Amino acid sequence: MNVTVVIPTLNEAGAIGDLVKDIQRQPVAEIIVVDNASTDGTADAAARAGARVIREPLRGYGHACAAGVAAARGNDVFVFIDGDYSFLPSEMPALLAPLEQGRADLVLGSRTRGYIAPGSMPPQQRLGNWLGARLLRLLYGTPVTDLGPYRAITRDLLSTLDMREMTYGWHIEMIAKAARRRARIVEVPISYRARRAGESKVSGTVRGSLLAGYYILAIVFRYARMNR
C-alpha cells in the first residue's frame, strides 16, 4: 500500500521533529504536516525533520485534516496521528495490518483496549470518550470503544464520506458516516501517553472539553437521524 500520514499541528514544535523522524521508520510513502496557524516554529521543525509541510490558516482540527488529504499524492491509505507525540509511530503497522489483509476499510486505534499512561487522559476526556463510544454502539451498532484520532482509512472509503465537520467533530463524523455506509470498521489496541509539547486544545480547558462534548453528541445524533 502507498500510505500518506497526515499530522494536524498547532504549536507542537517541541514534539513534531522527533515524531516525524520516528514515522519515517514506518512503511509510509509520504508524511504531511499541516501547520494550523502555529506561532512557535512548528512548521520549520517539521520541515527540518523531513516532512512535507503545508499551511492551513483556518483554525480547526477538521480544516487541518482536510487540507492534508487534499494535498496528498496518489496514495491508497491515510493515517491520521496527532502532532504532540502522545501516540506511538511504532504501533502504526498494527493499524495498517487489517487494511493490508483486506478485512477493514477503517481501523481505529483504541486506547481503551490498549494502554493509557497515568495522568495522560483527564477525567472529563475519559467520560466524553466513553459516552460517545457507547452512543455509537447503541445507535449505529458499531463495536467501538474509543473515539481517538489515531486511525487508518482507505482513500476509497474516505472519498465517499463527504466530510464536513471542520472543528472538533471530524473524527466522530468519520466513524458515523463509515458506519452508515456499512464499512468494515476494526479496532486495534494502542498506547496513549502524555503529550510531549504544547497544551491540549480540547481536554486541556473546560471550554474545550464542553465544546468537544457538544460536537460529539450533536454529530452522533445528527447522522443517526439521517440513517433512519
C-alpha positions in Angstrom: 0.0 0.0 0.0 1.0 3.6 -0.6 0.4 5.3 2.8 0.2 9.0 3.5 0.4 10.1 7.1 -1.4 13.4 7.9 -0.4 15.2 11.1 -2.5 18.3 12.0 -0.5 20.6 14.3 -0.9 23.7 16.3 2.1 24.8 18.4 3.9 21.5 18.7 7.4 22.5 17.8 8.7 20.6 20.9 7.5 17.2 19.6 7.0 17.3 15.9 10.6 16.8 14.8 11.0 13.5 16.8 7.6 12.4 15.7 8.3 12.9 12.0 11.7 11.1 12.3 10.1 8.1 14.0 7.3 7.9 11.4 10.0 7.8 8.7 11.0 4.4 10.1 7.5 3.1 9.3 6.2 1.7 6.0 4.8 5.0 4.7 5.3 6.9 1.4 4.6 10.4 2.5 4.4 12.5 5.7 2.3 15.7 5.5 2.4 18.1 8.5 -0.4 20.6 8.4 0.5 23.7 10.3 -2.8 25.2 11.6 -1.5 28.7 12.2 1.2 27.8 14.8 3.2 30.6 16.4 6.1 28.5 17.8 8.0 27.3 14.8 6.2 24.0 14.3 6.4 24.2 10.5 10.1 24.8 10.5 10.8 22.0 12.9 8.7 19.6 10.8 10.4 20.6 7.6 13.9 20.1 9.1 12.8 16.6 10.1 11.9 15.8 6.6 8.1 16.2 6.4 6.2 17.9 3.7 4.7 20.9 5.3 1.5 22.7 4.2 -0.2 25.6 5.9 -3.9 25.8 6.7 -4.8 29.2 8.2 -8.4 28.3 9.1 -8.3 27.1 12.6 -9.8 23.7 13.4 -8.8 20.1 13.5 -11.1 19.2 10.6 -9.7 22.0 8.5 -6.2 20.8 9.0 -7.1 17.1 8.3 -9.0 18.1 5.1 -6.0 20.2 3.9 -3.7 17.3 4.4 -6.0 14.9 2.5 -6.3 17.4 -0.4 -2.5 17.8 -0.6 -1.8 14.0 -0.7 -0.3 12.5 -3.8 -1.6 9.2 -5.2 -2.0 7.1 -2.2 -4.1 4.1 -1.1 -4.4 4.8 2.6 -4.4 7.7 5.0 -3.1 7.5 8.6 -4.0 10.4 10.9 -1.9 11.0 14.1 -1.7 13.9 16.5 1.5 16.0 16.4 2.1 16.0 20.2 3.7 12.6 20.3 1.0 11.2 22.6 0.7 8.2 20.2 3.4 5.9 19.1 4.5 5.7 15.4 5.9 2.2 16.2 2.3 1.0 16.5 1.4 2.1 13.0 1.9 -1.4 11.5 -0.8 -2.7 13.8 -3.2 0.0 12.4 -2.3 -0.9 8.8 -2.4 -4.7 9.1 -6.2 -5.1 8.8 -6.2 -2.9 5.7 -3.3 -4.9 4.2 -5.2 -8.1 4.9 -8.3 -6.8 3.2 -10.5 -7.2 6.3 -11.2 -3.5 7.1 -11.8 -0.1 5.5 -11.3 1.9 8.6 -9.0 1.0 11.5 -9.3 2.8 14.8 -6.6 2.9 17.4 -8.3 2.0 20.8 -6.6 3.4 23.9 -9.3 1.7 25.9 -8.2 -1.7 24.6 -4.6 -0.8 24.9 -2.6 1.2 27.4 -3.4 4.7 28.9 -0.4 6.2 30.8 -1.4 7.6 34.2 -2.3 11.2 34.0 -2.5 11.3 30.2 -6.3 11.4 29.9 -8.2 13.8 32.3 -11.5 12.5 33.8 -13.6 14.8 31.6 -12.0 13.3 28.5 -12.5 9.8 29.7 -16.2 10.4 30.3 -16.8 12.1 27.0 -14.9 9.4 25.2 -16.9 6.6 27.0 -20.2 8.3 26.3 -19.6 9.0 22.6 -18.4 5.4 22.0 -21.4 4.0 23.8 -23.8 6.1 21.8 -22.1 5.0 18.5 -22.6 1.3 19.6 -26.2 1.9 20.5 -27.3 4.0 17.6 -25.1 2.5 14.8 -24.3 -0.9 16.0 -20.6 -0.1 15.6 -18.4 -2.0 18.2 -16.1 0.9 19.0 -14.6 1.6 22.5 -12.7 4.7 21.7 -13.0 7.9 19.7 -9.3 8.6 19.4 -7.8 10.3 16.4 -5.0 7.7 15.6 -6.5 5.8 12.7 -6.1 4.5 9.2 -8.6 4.7 6.4 -8.6 3.7 2.7 -8.8 6.5 0.2 -11.7 4.8 -1.4 -13.8 5.0 1.7 -12.8 8.5 2.7 -13.6 9.9 -0.7 -17.2 8.8 -0.3 -17.8 10.3 3.2 -18.2 14.0 2.2 -16.5 15.2 5.4 -17.9 18.5 6.6 -17.1 18.9 10.3 -14.2 21.2 10.3 -13.6 21.6 14.0 -13.8 19.1 16.9 -16.1 16.7 15.1 -14.0 15.4 12.2 -13.1 12.1 13.7 -16.6 11.4 15.0 -18.2 12.2 11.7 -15.8 9.8 10.0 -16.9 6.9 12.2 -20.6 7.8 12.0 -20.6 8.1 8.2 -18.5 5.0 7.7 -21.0 3.0 9.9 -23.9 4.4 7.9 -22.2 3.0 4.7 -21.7 -0.3 6.4 -17.9 0.0 6.0 -15.8 -2.6 7.8 -14.6 -0.9 11.0 -11.9 -2.6 13.1 -10.3 -1.5 16.4 -6.7 -2.4 17.4 -5.1 -1.7 20.8 -2.7 1.2 21.0 -0.9 3.1 23.7 -1.5 6.7 24.8 0.9 8.9 26.8 1.1 12.5 28.0 1.8 14.9 25.2 5.4 16.0 24.8 4.7 19.6 23.8 2.0 22.3 23.9 -1.3 22.3 25.6 -4.4 20.3 24.6 -6.9 22.2 22.6 -9.7 20.0 23.8 -9.3 18.3 27.1 -6.8 20.9 28.5 -9.5 23.5 29.1 -13.1 23.5 30.4 -14.3 25.3 27.3 -12.5 22.9 25.0 -14.0 19.9 26.9 -17.5 21.3 26.8 -17.3 22.2 23.1 -15.9 18.8 22.2 -18.7 17.1 24.2 -21.3 19.1 22.4 -19.9 18.3 19.0 -19.6 14.6 19.8 -23.3 14.3 20.9 -24.6 16.6 18.1 -22.8 14.7 15.4 -23.7 11.2 16.7 -27.4 12.1 16.9 -27.5 14.0 13.6 -26.2 11.2 11.5 -28.3 8.6 13.4 -31.4 10.6 12.5 -30.3 10.7 8.9 -29.8 7.0 8.9 -33.4 6.2 9.7 
